[in-house]
Amino acid sequence: MNIIHGDVMKISMDGMFPTELSKVDIIGNLPFNVSTPLIIKWLQDLSTGDGAFSNRNTRLTLTFQKEVGERLTADVGDPQRSRLSIMAQNFCEVKHCFTIPHTAFVPKPEVDVAVVHFIPRINSIIPCSFKVIEKVVKCLFQYRQKYCKRGVELLFPFDQPELVNDVFDYTGIDPSTTPMWLTMEDFSRICQVYTSICQRYPAIRYYEYR
């Protein structure tokens, strides 16, 4: 047994698991305050095959606050569908295994705990860079209860509205759809069109709405 004492957000996991292993399982009871940034970090490593994911058969079984677990696994139309849903489901098959009542822990937290299993996909659903996917998804869920057009508008300077129209013209998506009703394939089309626009207008990729 090799015990490593340190901050999991800072420790490099490169070379930690021998590449000749047929599979690797990472199992963790995560503190609530680190669970979301950590899974985003690991998803980014997965997208590039870095860290613990140099072995493509690395699977995760992790604990999250119940509400976060519901977001990770939320399907189309689920009110809990969020940025976290799209990021996780793009790179992994995500399954809510079971819920542990808060009374099972000492000291006792205020909320129940979800156990969530992640199996990395051989190929992600959205064939774009992690940075592009994260930016697009973040913008669209800024207005989760409003038309997805509002979110797409955040991707472009206000004086270039024709680029917003291009996104919907090329994807065929109804701009009045709310983000939680967009499928993974819808997000894929939006990301691909955004990438194409960035290739035509390189400055767009550096634009941040705030």
N, C-alpha and C positions, 0 to 999 in steps of 0.2 A: 504494500500500500504506500502511495506517495501523497502526502498531505501538503497542499500549497496554501500558504496563508497570504492573502492579499485581496485587492479590490478586483472583482470579476470584470468590471468595466474597463480596467486598465491593463490587466494581465494579458499578454499575448498567448494565444493557444496554438500558435504555429508549431507543428512538430510534436504536440502533446500526445497525439494518438498515432501509433504506427500505421502507415498507409496500407500495410499488408493485411490489416484486420478486415474481415469480411463485412463487419458492421460495428458501429459504435452507438451506444445508447447513453445520452446525457439525461440524468434524472435530478431534478432539483426542487426543493421547497423554497421558493423565492420570496424575499422580503417584498412587500407591496410597492415600496418606493423605488425599487430597481427593476421590477418585472417588465414594465413596458419599454423603457429605454434599452434594456438588455435584449429583449426579443427582437427589437428593431436592429440592434447591432449585429445579432446573430443572423438575421435575415440578410443583412448586407454582406456579411461574410459568406453566407451560402450562395449569394448571387455571383460571387467572384471565386468561390472555391478556396477561400482563405480560412485561417484559424482552424477551428474544430471541423470545418467542412472540406478540408483537403481530401478527406475520405467522404465520397458522395453518399455513403450509406449511413451517415450520422443521423440518428433520430433523437427527438427530444420528448421528454415527458416532464411537464413543469406545472407548478401551482401558480394560480393567479387569484386575485380578488374575483369573486363570482361575476361581477359586472364586466370585468375585463375579459374573463373567459367567454362570456356571452358575446362580446364584441368580436373576439377572435374568430368565433364560429358562425356569426350571423350570416344568414343567407339573404338573397334578394328580397326586398320588401320588409325585412325585419327592422323594427325601429332602432335596434342596437347596431345596425350595420354602420360601419365607420371606416376611417382611414386604416385602422388596425386590421379590420376584416379583409380589406383588399390587399394590403401588404402581405399578410400572413398567407392568405389563400392563393395568392399568385405564385408563391414559391413553395408552398407545402400543401399536402392534404392535412386538414386540421380537424380534429375530432375532440369533442367534449366527452371525456370518459365518465366522470361522475363528480358529484359535489360532496365536499366534506363539511359537515356543520361546524360552525365556529366553536361550539361547545366541546369539540374534540381536542382543542389546542390548549396548552398551558404555556404562557399566559393566554387568556382567551381574547381573540380579536373581536371586533364589533360586527364583522361580516363573515358570511360563509366563503368557502374556498373551492374554486374549480380546478380540477385536474385535467390538463389539456395535452393531447398527443399530437406531435408534428412529424409527418413523414415527408422529406424533401421530394419535390417533383423532379423527374429526370430533365424535363424542360419546363421552364416557367410559362405561364399562360401569356404574359405580356412580354413580347420580344424586344424590350428596350432596357436601357441602363437603369440601375437602381435609383440613381439621382433623378432621372426623368420621371420614373413611376412615382417616387415619393413626392416630387413637386406637383405633379398633376393631381394626384389623389388628395394631397393636402389642400390645394386650391378648391377642388370640387366640394370637399366636405366643410369648407368655411361657411357655406350656406346650406346646411344639410336639409333644412325644411323648405327650401326655396327651389326654383327652377335651376337645373344644372347649368344653364347659360350664365347665371350669375357667377358661378365658380370658374367657368372657362374664361370669362372676362378678366379674371385676376391674372391669367397667364400672359396677357398682352398689354402694352401701353394703351391708355385710354384713347389716344389719337389714331389707333389702328384697328378700328372695329371690324374692318373687312376680314381680319385674320380670325376673329371669333366666328364670323359667318362661314369661313372656310372649314373650320372644324366640323360644323354641323352639315355642311354641304357634302363633305367627303366621307363622313362617317354614317350619314343617314339617320342619326339619332335625333329624336324629338327634343328640341331645346327646353321644352316645358317639363321634361321628366325630372323628378327629384333624385338626388344622388343615391338614395337607398334603393331605388328601383333600377339602377344601372347594373347590368350583368358584368361579369368579368370580361366577357368578349367586348362589351361596350367600352370599358376602361382601356382595353387593349387597343381598340381602334382610335380612341382619343389620344392615347400616348403615341401611337405610331404617326398620326397626323401632326401632332405637336412636334415630334422629332423631325418630320419632313419640313415643317415650317422653319424650324431652327436651322436646318441645313440651307434653306433659301435665304434666311435672314439671320445670320450668326449672332447678331447682337441680342436677339430675342431670348436666347438661352440664359443670358445674364440678367434678364429683367426680373425684378422682384417687386411685387405690388406694394410692399412696405418693408 
